[in-house]
Amino acid sequence: MSTAELKIDLISRIANTKESRIIEELRKLLDFELDKEAYELNPQQQQRVSEAKAEYLAGNVLSEQQADEAIDEWLSEK
């Protein structure tokens, strides 16, 4: 499907949706993707990124399989 066809399809779907939540999420996604300015992290986000980097450098990571198993276990508890 060409870009023009995709745009027409999306416009049609948006015009026909009754869910304002979906339209708001689409707008947020487009705003984020089209914003050329650098994203500024707040102090709390900067702290969490620093903590995550330290955890990674210390080797505190899970393999994809371990993460999948942990998620499956968590979901089965719900």
N, C-alpha and C positions, 0 to 999 in steps of 0.2 A: 504494500500500500504506500503510495507516495505521501510526501509531507502535506501536500494540499488536500489529499483525500482524508488523511488523519485529522487535519484541522476541521474539515467539514463534518466529519463523524463526531468529533468532540463537541463542536458547537451545537450540533443536533442533540446530542445526549444531554448537554448542560441545559439547553432550552426545554427539554422534556422532563427533567428531574423535578421532583417536588421537595426533595430534601435539601434544605438550606445548609445543613451541616456539610454535605458533600461539596457544595459550591464554595463554601468558606474554606474547606481544606484544599480545594483546587487553587483558589486564590492565594492561599499561604504558600503552597508549593511553587507556584509561578513567581510570586514575589521573591521567594528565597532564591530560586534558580536564576532569576533575571537581575538580581541585585549585584552590582559590580563592586560594591564596597566590601572591604574586609569585615568579617564578622567579629564583633568585639565580645569577648567573654567577660562576664562579671567576676568579681573576686572569688565567689564560691565555685564557679565553674573552673577558674584558673587553678584553684587549690585542688579540685578533684582531678584535673588533668595531670598535675604534678604528682599526686598520689598514685595515679594509674601508671605513669611512667616509672616511678620508683618500684612499684610492684612488678612491672614487666622486667626491669633491669635486674631485679632480685630473683627472677625466675619463677615468680608466683603467677603462673599461667596455667590454663587448662587446654588440653588438646580439643579439637573439634568433637571427637567422640566423647570425651569426658563431659564437655559442656552439654552435648545432646542428652547424655544419660542423666545429668543433673536436672535439666529442664524437664525431661520425661518423668523423673521421679517427683519433681515439684508439681507437675500438672496432674499426676495420678493422686496426689493428696487433696486436690480441690474437689 
